[in-house]
Every structure is written in structure tokens, then in C-alpha cells.
Amino acid sequence: MAPLTEHELAQINIARLKAPLDSPQLAEFVAGLDPVNAVADAAEGFVWRLQSDEGNATDIGVFGDEWLIVNMSVWRDVDSLKAFMYDGLHRDLLRRRREWFERLHEAVTALWWVPAGHRPSVAEAEQRLLHLRKHGATPHAFTLREIHLVG
């Protein structure tokens, strides 16, 4: 997909923890946060990511559930996001997600186009994910399996 100049790709993904973040069970996941975020920050096509003063988003609430953690970011295009997600350190951590997170039986990731320069709020991202769960992939919220282009 060619880079879009008027729009950028926003994404949210959530995960339900199997244990507290400070538990031994999640120690390797937590240790990987800073390195994988550094790779994201330097990735081709990366624009922005949600983070608190801690440098990640693990202490930012989502859906009012203290066991859910959120990751949100904005990318230049779909190809940039895919290149980051399925390569290197992020891919290695992604393969181990079942060690740290419960399997959820509803959509946990949503993508949508935002005007260039827009930084989505958690509330906006929650709404997009709920829309995807209710309506399936549409131009309002979609997945990497069913991409909708800006139209």
C-alpha cells in the first residue's frame, strides 16, 4: 500500500493479563517493553504511540478493566505497521503472548484511518474496537485481514 499523505493509520490492541505486571510470570514481558518500544520508535513509518510518563501504556486504563492493557499507535501506512509487527523483537514477543495474556474470544485489535497529525484518544480507540466487534470490518474500523482503504 502506498503511503497516504492526508491520512495515517491508527491501531489499538488490548490484552488481558494472566497475572499482575509485577509478577514473576510477566517479568520477561515487562523486560521486553522498553526494547520493543525503542524498535517501534525507530521503525520506518512509525508516527506516534500512546505512553504515560513511564514510557509505555501499561498504566493507562482501557474499558474500565484493571486486567486489560492497551497499546495504541499511529503509522504512515499498513505496510509500515506490518513490517514492525511481524519482524524482529516484536515478532518474538508476539509468539509468546499466550504465556502472558488470556485468550479473548472477541476482537482485540482495530485499525482505522485518521487525518495526518491526529492522535487518537483511548476513548476513540475503544469506540473503534467496539464498532469492529459489533459490525465486523468496515471503513470505520478494520483489521489487517480485511483492510479498508481511505475512500
Protein Blocks (a to p, Z undefined) as FASTA:
>chain_A
ZZdfkbccddddddddfbdfkbmklmmmmmmmmmmmmmmmmpghiabdcddfkopaklpc
ehhiakbccdddddfblmlmmmmmmgcjllmmmmmmmmmpccdfbdfbdcddddehiacd
fklmmmmmmmmmmnopafkbccfklccddZZ
